[in-house]
């Protein structure tokens, strides 16, 4: 960035001296020079033609002459092509830039201060009636990565989770366990608690469907049968008892939830995600009801004849939104309002980001308006980080039918596939233990999973293909991890040979590939800022891929340790070390580890 700042300042001085014009900084546009032209940076001259009252190519030559004459330490020569001025940068500038990047382990990352904005990010949002599945995996990985990126952009971040631990779906699992569980526990069954409860959720649906089928066979209308089936009626009765704090129902609810939370925690650890604060809908829905009643008193909402409470959003171009049912029970919107209230009490939030699938776009559009009406200063500007669904070759997932891709099974499969695919490479490593080989497989398998999901623009639906994700070639996590491990191996060999990178890099001529690689390194800071601005982890993923692809091309043409010129070798070692550090930092923003050996 320092090179560009110097050029921008010199161009503004040129326009002032040559044409008597003061140009805003935004008018000075620099971009990377296209490969078919000589130079590294290109200045767009067209905007200056109005100042010079000359043709763009003539203006370009005059500005180029000025730069070579006044900042020769930056611009060594130029070539003008129409309204584009291609600049060749003095090699010493690139060496200096490389020196700065190599000396800064956190290059491109902006630390937060006590005065930095506080950003709260909500992700995960599981139900306590089933284990986490592939859709949750995408949600958690996006949320965790977004939190890391926002921190890297200089924000303070609070990572939160809202657990849906109440409602009819919870009662279905509870009722099924009472009916058919025979006292089964995670310990007695050998199952994770979330899997055990999920099995009973599926069992409920199986028996419920059978009851509906029998009622229809007896002549009842299907819709009526769905309402009158004994199991669903009993589940609703259990929900009423829960709402009334029935001690027996509440005790069972707490016990089964504890099984689920233990299972969730195990999956979160495997995914490498965590939270600073967890909220529970069983605690927030009453707070939401209070806020709705408060809005009712202030005339923000209104009550209908049947006792239900609504928000009229027709002036905002939307419809009317139910907030409390006629029996006084709350809806999801009410719970989200209550959660927002508690969060605002707990933290001085400047920005709230909800990581939730795009099927909830309308919900968050309404929530933003309601929170603003209720006086939450960040309500109007809340961000719904809306992402697409993960699709499978055989269609969508359905939890109640037990046809989901289970997160735990997926994680285990990815690690096993990584172990199998990398076995030949791992076996070539001297002195490696089985534990070390398994750890490498874990890092590579999880890296493959995370990268495959995060490299896709979050707004798009994606097709998950495990086999494609674990490939060691192409735009994959293992390809990037392998390049990092290769560089670390080069650096270890250099150290073993007594070859050290000097504190001050020597000034020497650079090849075009080396300059291009330094430019790629420089772009990391821009990629981080863009990812934070757009809430888009794929910016970082694709940056890392482009960087290692560029490095591999460089390494193919310029073997580092076989270079006999000591100065060139030192620069190439420094360049390699800088690439490794930036790759490690970039992948870390995606929640991906990089192995020292592969």
FENKAKA-V561343 format. One record per run of one state. SS is the DSSP state (H for helix, E for strand, C for the rest). FROM is the first residue (numbers start at 1). LEN is the number of residues. Records with the same first field share a line. If there is no record, write none. Layout:
SS->FROM-LEN  FROM-LEN
This chain:
C->1-1  20-5  28-2  33-8  45-1  53-3  71-4  82-2  90-1  104-6  111-7  123-4  128-5  154-2  165-3  181-5  190-3  218-4  229-1  244-3  272-5  298-4  304-5  313-1  317-3  325-5  331-1  347-4  374-9  388-2  393-2  396-3  402-4  428-6  455-7  464-2  470-7  497-15  535-3  558-8  590-9
H->2-18  25-3  46-7  56-15  91-13  134-19  168-13  186-4  193-25  222-7  230-14  247-25  281-17  314-3  332-15  358-16  399-3  407-21  434-21  466-4  477-20  512-23  538-20  566-24
E->30-3  41-4  75-7  84-6  110-1  118-5  127-1  133-1  153-1  156-9  277-4  302-2  309-4  320-5  330-1  351-7  383-5  390-3  395-1  406-1  462-2
